[in-house]
Amino acid sequence: DEYLTKPSDPAVVVNRAEALIASHAQSKGIDENTELVDSEGTKREIQRRIIRGEKFGLVYMELLGLRVYTELAGAEKRDRVIRHLSRAITRCSRPFRGNIFFAGHMGMGHFLCAVPLDNLEPYCQEVQRIWDDHRTTISATLGLDDAEEDDCLSVAFYVTRHVSGYPDTAQNLIEVLMRLRGNLMRLRENEAATTQAGIHLDRRDS
């Protein structure tokens, strides 16, 4: 975003950096439906945490069956469902102190969250518990049978970690999550797995 030649006046470097930071802050988009930071702002926030050397878990959440639900219930109810999941995501972050937690909306039924390493699985489990209670109500209002209810708006969690001092980028971490998601989709297509729902961890050493 900026280029300076050496030698540079330190005051000029500081002024340019402050201008860039202000510019990024002003362009930070907020999704109107969820009131969470949009995809570009989310990627920038994850990158800032990497640069600061923070340790965190990265959780990609996906609402499965959202397209089918939209066909059954309409766009207005779809947006309401997305909004309800975003509230569950933020509600479950209340035990975390300060700014250690971050949640962004990547579009439609896709969310990306930075979570403390020690709380990764408990956090995902609590979001899943709250959402499953809500999903049962949604399924009942649509009059779905048991098989349809199992497929309706379940949530998949794809989880990886960033360890302080380990060279990485936000894009690399997201690509790890997308590979994990892709592997599970292929397993499902090959009938080696019946569903993508649930918590799926990146088991690599890091």
CYANA upper distance limits for C-alpha pairs under 8 A (distance plus 0.5 A):
  1 ASP  CA     20 LEU  CA      8.24
  2 GLU  CA     16 ARG  CA      8.34
  4 LEU  CA      8 SER  CA      7.58
  4 LEU  CA     13 VAL  CA      8.39
  8 SER  CA     12 VAL  CA      7.58
  8 SER  CA     13 VAL  CA      7.46
  9 ASP  CA     13 VAL  CA      7.01
 10 PRO  CA     14 VAL  CA      6.75
 11 ALA  CA     15 ASN  CA      6.63
 12 VAL  CA     16 ARG  CA      6.59
 13 VAL  CA     17 ALA  CA      6.64
 14 VAL  CA     18 GLU  CA      6.59
 15 ASN  CA     19 ALA  CA      6.65
 16 ARG  CA     20 LEU  CA      6.78
 17 ALA  CA     21 ILE  CA      6.71
 18 GLU  CA     22 ALA  CA      6.63
 19 ALA  CA     23 SER  CA      6.59
 20 LEU  CA     24 HIS  CA      6.70
 21 ILE  CA     25 ALA  CA      6.67
 22 ALA  CA     26 GLN  CA      6.69
 23 SER  CA     27 SER  CA      6.82
 24 HIS  CA     28 LYS  CA      6.73
 28 LYS  CA     37 VAL  CA      7.54
 28 LYS  CA     38 ASP  CA      8.07
 28 LYS  CA     40 GLU  CA      8.25
 28 LYS  CA     41 GLY  CA      5.83
 29 GLY  CA     37 VAL  CA      6.40
 29 GLY  CA     38 ASP  CA      5.96
 29 GLY  CA     40 GLU  CA      8.24
 29 GLY  CA     41 GLY  CA      6.91
 30 ILE  CA     35 GLU  CA      6.29
 30 ILE  CA     36 LEU  CA      6.04
 30 ILE  CA     37 VAL  CA      5.02
 30 ILE  CA     38 ASP  CA      5.93
 31 ASP  CA     35 GLU  CA      5.65
 31 ASP  CA     36 LEU  CA      6.07
 31 ASP  CA     37 VAL  CA      6.58
 31 ASP  CA     38 ASP  CA      6.06
 31 ASP  CA    105 HIS  CA      7.60
 32 GLU  CA     36 LEU  CA      8.30
 33 ASN  CA     79 ASP  CA      7.44
 33 ASN  CA     82 ILE  CA      8.40
 33 ASN  CA     83 ARG  CA      6.68
 34 THR  CA     82 ILE  CA      7.71
 34 THR  CA     83 ARG  CA      5.54
 34 THR  CA     86 SER  CA      6.47
 34 THR  CA     87 ARG  CA      8.30
 34 THR  CA    105 HIS  CA      7.79
 36 LEU  CA     86 SER  CA      8.40
 36 LEU  CA    103 ALA  CA      7.30
 36 LEU  CA    104 GLY  CA      5.77
 36 LEU  CA    105 HIS  CA      6.26
 37 VAL  CA     41 GLY  CA      6.30
 37 VAL  CA     42 THR  CA      6.53
 37 VAL  CA    103 ALA  CA      7.86
 37 VAL  CA    104 GLY  CA      5.30
 37 VAL  CA    105 HIS  CA      6.53
 38 ASP  CA     42 THR  CA      6.53
 38 ASP  CA    104 GLY  CA      6.41
 38 ASP  CA    105 HIS  CA      5.69
 38 ASP  CA    106 MET  CA      6.37
 38 ASP  CA    107 GLY  CA      7.92
 39 SER  CA     43 LYS  CA      6.77
 39 SER  CA    104 GLY  CA      7.16
 39 SER  CA    105 HIS  CA      6.51
 39 SER  CA    106 MET  CA      4.85
 39 SER  CA    107 GLY  CA      7.53
 40 GLU  CA     44 ARG  CA      6.86
 41 GLY  CA     45 GLU  CA      6.70
 41 GLY  CA    104 GLY  CA      8.34
 42 THR  CA     46 ILE  CA      6.76
 42 THR  CA    103 ALA  CA      8.12
 42 THR  CA    104 GLY  CA      5.86
 42 THR  CA    105 HIS  CA      8.10
 42 THR  CA    106 MET  CA      8.24
 42 THR  CA    112 LEU  CA      8.01
 43 LYS  CA     47 GLN  CA      6.69
 43 LYS  CA    170 ALA  CA      6.58
 43 LYS  CA    171 GLN  CA      7.98
 44 ARG  CA     48 ARG  CA      6.66
 44 ARG  CA    170 ALA  CA      8.26
 45 GLU  CA     49 ARG  CA      6.89
 46 ILE  CA     50 ILE  CA      6.89
 46 ILE  CA    114 ALA  CA      7.94
 46 ILE  CA    170 ALA  CA      6.16
 47 GLN  CA     51 ILE  CA      6.73
 47 GLN  CA    169 THR  CA      6.66
 47 GLN  CA    170 ALA  CA      5.55
 48 ARG  CA     52 ARG  CA      6.71
 49 ARG  CA     53 GLY  CA      6.91
 49 ARG  CA     54 GLU  CA      6.04
 50 ILE  CA     54 GLU  CA      6.36
 50 ILE  CA     55 LYS  CA      8.41
 50 ILE  CA    162 HIS  CA      8.16
 50 ILE  CA    164 SER  CA      8.03
 50 ILE  CA    168 ASP  CA      7.66
 50 ILE  CA    169 THR  CA      7.43
 50 ILE  CA    170 ALA  CA      8.02
 53 GLY  CA    163 VAL  CA      8.50
 53 GLY  CA    164 SER  CA      5.31
 53 GLY  CA    165 GLY  CA      6.49
 54 GLU  CA    162 HIS  CA      8.31
 54 GLU  CA    163 VAL  CA      7.66
 54 GLU  CA    164 SER  CA      5.76
 55 LYS  CA    116 PRO  CA      7.89
 55 LYS  CA    117 LEU  CA      7.44
 55 LYS  CA    161 ARG  CA      8.24
 55 LYS  CA    162 HIS  CA      6.09
 55 LYS  CA    163 VAL  CA      5.21
 55 LYS  CA    164 SER  CA      5.40
 56 PHE  CA    114 ALA  CA      6.65
 56 PHE  CA    115 VAL  CA      6.17
 56 PHE  CA    116 PRO  CA      5.52
 56 PHE  CA    117 LEU  CA      5.59
 56 PHE  CA    161 ARG  CA      6.50
 56 PHE  CA    162 HIS  CA      5.94
 56 PHE  CA    163 VAL  CA      7.25
 57 GLY  CA    114 ALA  CA      6.14
 57 GLY  CA    115 VAL  CA      5.51
 57 GLY  CA    116 PRO  CA      6.43
 57 GLY  CA    117 LEU  CA      5.61
 57 GLY  CA    120 LEU  CA      6.83
 57 GLY  CA    159 VAL  CA      7.47
 57 GLY  CA    160 THR  CA      6.34
 57 GLY  CA    161 ARG  CA      4.77
 57 GLY  CA    162 HIS  CA      6.58
 58 LEU  CA    112 LEU  CA      7.55
 58 LEU  CA    113 CYS  CA      6.23
 58 LEU  CA    114 ALA  CA      5.28
 58 LEU  CA    115 VAL  CA      6.78
 58 LEU  CA    159 VAL  CA      6.23
 58 LEU  CA    160 THR  CA      5.85
 58 LEU  CA    161 ARG  CA      6.28
 58 LEU  CA    162 HIS  CA      7.94
 58 LEU  CA    173 LEU  CA      8.27
 59 VAL  CA    112 LEU  CA      6.16
 59 VAL  CA    113 CYS  CA      5.59
 59 VAL  CA    114 ALA  CA      6.96
 59 VAL  CA    115 VAL  CA      7.82
 59 VAL  CA    157 PHE  CA      6.92
 59 VAL  CA    158 TYR  CA      6.17
 59 VAL  CA    159 VAL  CA      5.11
 59 VAL  CA    160 THR  CA      7.21
 60 TYR  CA    110 HIS  CA      7.72
 60 TYR  CA    111 PHE  CA      6.25
 60 TYR  CA    112 LEU  CA      5.10
 60 TYR  CA    113 CYS  CA      7.05
 60 TYR  CA    157 PHE  CA      6.21
 60 TYR  CA    158 TYR  CA      5.55
 60 TYR  CA    159 VAL  CA      6.91
 60 TYR  CA    177 LEU  CA      7.43
 61 MET  CA    109 GLY  CA      8.37
 61 MET  CA    110 HIS  CA      6.20
 61 MET  CA    111 PHE  CA      5.56
 61 MET  CA    112 LEU  CA      6.82
 61 MET  CA    155 VAL  CA      7.14
 61 MET  CA    156 ALA  CA      6.18
 61 MET  CA    157 PHE  CA      5.20
 61 MET  CA    158 TYR  CA      6.99
 62 GLU  CA    109 GLY  CA      6.05
 62 GLU  CA    110 HIS  CA      5.20
 62 GLU  CA    111 PHE  CA      7.08
 62 GLU  CA    155 VAL  CA      6.06
 62 GLU  CA    156 ALA  CA      5.76
 62 GLU  CA    157 PHE  CA      7.20
 63 LEU  CA    109 GLY  CA      5.32
 63 LEU  CA    110 HIS  CA      7.08
 63 LEU  CA    153 LEU  CA      6.11
 63 LEU  CA    154 SER  CA      6.52
 63 LEU  CA    155 VAL  CA      5.26
 63 LEU  CA    156 ALA  CA      7.22
 64 LEU  CA    109 GLY  CA      8.21
 64 LEU  CA    151 ASP  CA      7.99
 64 LEU  CA    152 CYS  CA      7.67
 64 LEU  CA    153 LEU  CA      5.66
 64 LEU  CA    154 SER  CA      5.87
 64 LEU  CA    155 VAL  CA      6.27
 64 LEU  CA    156 ALA  CA      7.52
 64 LEU  CA    197 ALA  CA      8.00
 65 GLY  CA     69 TYR  CA      6.69
 65 GLY  CA    151 ASP  CA      6.90
 65 GLY  CA    152 CYS  CA      6.01
 65 GLY  CA    153 LEU  CA      5.66
 65 GLY  CA    154 SER  CA      7.64
 66 LEU  CA     70 THR  CA      6.59
 66 LEU  CA     78 ARG  CA      7.83
 66 LEU  CA    109 GLY  CA      7.43
 66 LEU  CA    152 CYS  CA      8.09
 66 LEU  CA    153 LEU  CA      6.48
 67 ARG  CA     71 GLU  CA      6.93
 68 VAL  CA     72 LEU  CA      6.89
 69 TYR  CA     73 ALA  CA      6.36
 69 TYR  CA     74 GLY  CA      8.04
 69 TYR  CA     78 ARG  CA      7.58
 69 TYR  CA    152 CYS  CA      7.42
 69 TYR  CA    153 LEU  CA      7.85
 70 THR  CA     74 GLY  CA      5.20
 70 THR  CA     75 ALA  CA      6.14
 70 THR  CA     77 LYS  CA      7.95
 70 THR  CA     78 ARG  CA      6.08
 73 ALA  CA     77 LYS  CA      6.56
 73 ALA  CA     78 ARG  CA      7.60
 73 ALA  CA    142 LEU  CA      8.36
 74 GLY  CA     78 ARG  CA      6.79
 75 ALA  CA     79 ASP  CA      6.67
 76 GLU  CA     80 ARG  CA      6.90
 77 LYS  CA     81 VAL  CA      6.68
 78 ARG  CA     82 ILE  CA      6.84
 79 ASP  CA     83 ARG  CA      6.66
 80 ARG  CA     84 HIS  CA      6.69
 81 VAL  CA     85 LEU  CA      6.85
 82 ILE  CA     86 SER  CA      6.80
 82 ILE  CA    108 MET  CA      7.61
 82 ILE  CA    109 GLY  CA      6.57
 83 ARG  CA     87 ARG  CA      6.87
 84 HIS  CA     88 ALA  CA      6.91
 85 LEU  CA     89 ILE  CA      6.69
 85 LEU  CA    131 TRP  CA      7.32
 86 SER  CA     90 THR  CA      6.89
 87 ARG  CA     91 ARG  CA      6.35
 88 ALA  CA     92 CYS  CA      6.66
 88 ALA  CA    127 VAL  CA      6.56
 88 ALA  CA    130 ILE  CA      7.28
 88 ALA  CA    131 TRP  CA      7.43
 89 ILE  CA     93 SER  CA      7.39
 89 ILE  CA    103 ALA  CA      8.05
 89 ILE  CA    127 VAL  CA      6.61
 90 THR  CA     94 ARG  CA      7.65
 90 THR  CA    103 ALA  CA      7.72
 92 CYS  CA    123 TYR  CA      7.15
 92 CYS  CA    126 GLU  CA      7.16
 92 CYS  CA    127 VAL  CA      6.78
 93 SER  CA    101 PHE  CA      7.22
 93 SER  CA    123 TYR  CA      8.02
 96 PHE  CA    100 ILE  CA      7.31
 96 PHE  CA    101 PHE  CA      7.25
100 ILE  CA    114 ALA  CA      8.21
100 ILE  CA    115 VAL  CA      7.50
100 ILE  CA    116 PRO  CA      7.19
101 PHE  CA    113 CYS  CA      7.81
101 PHE  CA    114 ALA  CA      6.06
101 PHE  CA    115 VAL  CA      5.71
101 PHE  CA    116 PRO  CA      7.43
102 PHE  CA    113 CYS  CA      5.94
102 PHE  CA    114 ALA  CA      5.53
102 PHE  CA    115 VAL  CA      7.46
103 ALA  CA    111 PHE  CA      7.65
103 ALA  CA    112 LEU  CA      6.35
103 ALA  CA    113 CYS  CA      4.78
103 ALA  CA    114 ALA  CA      7.01
104 GLY  CA    111 PHE  CA      6.25
104 GLY  CA    112 LEU  CA      5.80
104 GLY  CA    113 CYS  CA      6.76
105 HIS  CA    110 HIS  CA      6.75
105 HIS  CA    111 PHE  CA      5.09
105 HIS  CA    112 LEU  CA      6.95
106 MET  CA    110 HIS  CA      5.74
106 MET  CA    111 PHE  CA      5.79
106 MET  CA    112 LEU  CA      7.26
107 GLY  CA    111 PHE  CA      7.86
115 VAL  CA    119 ASN  CA      7.36
115 VAL  CA    120 LEU  CA      6.65
115 VAL  CA    123 TYR  CA      8.44
116 PRO  CA    120 LEU  CA      6.88
117 LEU  CA    161 ARG  CA      7.85
119 ASN  CA    123 TYR  CA      6.20
120 LEU  CA    124 CYS  CA      6.90
121 GLU  CA    125 GLN  CA      6.53
121 GLU  CA    199 ILE  CA      8.32
122 PRO  CA    126 GLU  CA      6.62
123 TYR  CA    127 VAL  CA      6.83
124 CYS  CA    128 GLN  CA      6.59
124 CYS  CA    157 PHE  CA      7.60
124 CYS  CA    199 ILE  CA      7.55
125 GLN  CA    129 ARG  CA      6.59
125 GLN  CA    199 ILE  CA      8.33
126 GLU  CA    130 ILE  CA      6.74
127 VAL  CA    131 TRP  CA      6.50
128 GLN  CA    132 ASP  CA      6.39
128 GLN  CA    155 VAL  CA      7.62
128 GLN  CA    198 GLY  CA      8.34
129 ARG  CA    133 ASP  CA      6.98
130 ILE  CA    134 HIS  CA      7.03
131 TRP  CA    135 ARG  CA      6.43
132 ASP  CA    136 THR  CA      6.75
132 ASP  CA    154 SER  CA      7.93
133 ASP  CA    137 THR  CA      7.49
134 HIS  CA    138 ILE  CA      7.03
135 ARG  CA    139 SER  CA      6.62
135 ARG  CA    152 CYS  CA      8.16
135 ARG  CA    153 LEU  CA      7.24
135 ARG  CA    154 SER  CA      8.01
136 THR  CA    140 ALA  CA      6.71
136 THR  CA    149 GLU  CA      7.98
137 THR  CA    141 THR  CA      6.87
138 ILE  CA    142 LEU  CA      7.04
139 SER  CA    143 GLY  CA      6.77
139 SER  CA    144 LEU  CA      6.14
139 SER  CA    149 GLU  CA      6.15
139 SER  CA    152 CYS  CA      7.45
140 ALA  CA    144 LEU  CA      6.85
144 LEU  CA    148 GLU  CA      6.09
144 LEU  CA    149 GLU  CA      6.15
145 ASP  CA    149 GLU  CA      6.45
146 ASP  CA    150 ASP  CA      6.77
147 ALA  CA    151 ASP  CA      7.23
148 GLU  CA    152 CYS  CA      6.58
150 ASP  CA    154 SER  CA      7.60
154 SER  CA    197 ALA  CA      6.47
155 VAL  CA    197 ALA  CA      5.84
155 VAL  CA    198 GLY  CA      7.01
156 ALA  CA    196 GLN  CA      6.48
156 ALA  CA    197 ALA  CA      4.70
156 ALA  CA    198 GLY  CA      5.46
156 ALA  CA    199 ILE  CA      6.67
156 ALA  CA    200 HIS  CA      8.09
157 PHE  CA    197 ALA  CA      7.80
157 PHE  CA    198 GLY  CA      6.47
157 PHE  CA    199 ILE  CA      5.10
157 PHE  CA    200 HIS  CA      6.35
158 TYR  CA    177 LEU  CA      6.43
158 TYR  CA    180 LEU  CA      7.42
158 TYR  CA    181 ARG  CA      7.29
158 TYR  CA    199 ILE  CA      6.74
158 TYR  CA    200 HIS  CA      5.42
158 TYR  CA    201 LEU  CA      6.53
158 TYR  CA    202 ASP  CA      8.06
159 VAL  CA    177 LEU  CA      7.20
159 VAL  CA    199 ILE  CA      7.96
159 VAL  CA    200 HIS  CA      6.62
159 VAL  CA    201 LEU  CA      5.25
159 VAL  CA    202 ASP  CA      6.34
160 THR  CA    173 LEU  CA      7.85
160 THR  CA    176 VAL  CA      7.95
160 THR  CA    177 LEU  CA      7.26
160 THR  CA    201 LEU  CA      6.75
160 THR  CA    202 ASP  CA      5.48
160 THR  CA    203 ARG  CA      8.44
161 ARG  CA    202 ASP  CA      8.27
161 ARG  CA    206 SER  CA      7.98
162 HIS  CA    166 TYR  CA      7.74
162 HIS  CA    168 ASP  CA      8.32
162 HIS  CA    173 LEU  CA      8.33
162 HIS  CA    206 SER  CA      8.12
163 VAL  CA    206 SER  CA      7.29
168 ASP  CA    172 ASN  CA      6.99
168 ASP  CA    173 LEU  CA      7.85
169 THR  CA    173 LEU  CA      6.96
170 ALA  CA    174 ILE  CA      6.75
171 GLN  CA    175 GLU  CA      6.61
172 ASN  CA    176 VAL  CA      6.84
173 LEU  CA    177 LEU  CA      7.02
174 ILE  CA    178 MET  CA      6.72
175 GLU  CA    179 ARG  CA      6.61
176 VAL  CA    180 LEU  CA      6.80
176 VAL  CA    202 ASP  CA      8.49
177 LEU  CA    181 ARG  CA      6.67
177 LEU  CA    202 ASP  CA      8.27
178 MET  CA    182 GLY  CA      6.48
179 ARG  CA    183 ASN  CA      6.59
180 LEU  CA    184 LEU  CA      6.93
180 LEU  CA    200 HIS  CA      8.34
180 LEU  CA    202 ASP  CA      7.67
181 ARG  CA    185 MET  CA      6.77
182 GLY  CA    186 ARG  CA      6.74
183 ASN  CA    187 LEU  CA      6.75
184 LEU  CA    188 ARG  CA      6.67
184 LEU  CA    193 ALA  CA      8.15
184 LEU  CA    196 GLN  CA      6.74
185 MET  CA    189 GLU  CA      6.76
185 MET  CA    196 GLN  CA      7.40
186 ARG  CA    190 ASN  CA      6.71
187 LEU  CA    191 GLU  CA      6.64
187 LEU  CA    192 ALA  CA      5.64
187 LEU  CA    193 ALA  CA      6.01
188 ARG  CA    192 ALA  CA      6.37
188 ARG  CA    193 ALA  CA      5.21
188 ARG  CA    194 THR  CA      6.29
188 ARG  CA    195 THR  CA      6.79
188 ARG  CA    196 GLN  CA      7.67
